[in-house]
């Protein structure tokens, strides 16, 4: 209990200073350090559970999310990296959920559908904005697509390790 109180007495003022520091660089560095430490703890637990995670990729991703958030306004990697990493996470999830021996086919279909979304979503969004002269319809349509995806995923029932059944 004493350790928690001391941590709060020291940590809260440090966090407040980091958040309100002009430019935000100290806060970004602190978030990066905490992200990497959290990822290391996660991978430690995963190894104890018998998993063999690709630790270097996860640690690099944790650090790069902070870099991309920090450089987003200037373009470059700040814009591209989150989209690329999200696609890789989706493909990793598909691989983990696929039945043994089906990994290649599942990833192939996943690439087809994510590529269709990447190719069609921006022009359709722009068309909706042009037709309505308002961004609201484009965002509502995007929310509808996400809702449909969430509904479809909620209907997936796990039968056993690495196998799925859609009712």
Number of C-alpha atoms within 10 A of each C-alpha: 6 7 8 10 10 11 11 13 11 11 13 12 11 12 15 11 14 18 16 11 12 10 9 13 13 16 19 18 16 15 17 19 15 14 18 18 14 14 19 16 12 15 19 15 12 13 13 10 9 8 11 11 13 9 15 10 10 16 18 12 18 20 20 18 19 19 17 19 15 16 14 15 10 10 10 11 16 19 15 12 18 16 12 10 14 11 16 13 12 15 20 14 12 19 19 15 18 19 15 12 8 14 17 13 12 18 18 13 13 17 16 12 12 14 13 11 11 12 11 11 16 12 11 14 17 14 13 18 16 13 11 12 11 11 14 12 16 21 14 12 15 15 12 12 13 12 12 12 11 11 11 11 11 10 11 12 12 12 10 10 11 15 14 14 10 11 6
